[in-house]
Amino acid sequence: MTTLHALSAIMPTHTAIFQAATKTLQPSTLNLKPSPRPIPGSRAKYIIIQSIAMELAILFHESISHSDAINRKDRQPLSAGYYWLNTDGSVTTDVLESTSLQLKPRPQDAQIIENTLHLLRLTPSVP
């Protein structure tokens, strides 16, 4: 006896609803998108600073200390933390904070990192 048959004996109405839902609700009907998955090895660190017109991210390898990546005499960092790139091109920030700068990540940091990466893609490389 399958699980569905066992459930139909105990809860016939619930089983009928389940069967009807699985026949009519296909993933394309629900507009479900696969969850973004982290790209292996893409974890890195960031620091958010205020530039003249907008907040920008300084992005660097996770082996570098946050405090070594910025000269605090020139710039006051707003937030700092860890991020990784996802397979869909989005960015996810981690909840870990920068202990060397004593700064925490903010909810808007992932969007700022994505904006910075977009600007880097638009900037022509210097020979």
Protein Blocks (a to p, Z undefined) as FASTA:
>chain_A
ZZklmmmmmmmmlmmmmmmmmmmmcfklnopacdddddehiaccddddddfkbccddddd
fkbcfklmpcfklpccfbdcdddddfkopacddfbdcfklopacdfklmmmmmmmmmmmm
mpccdZZ
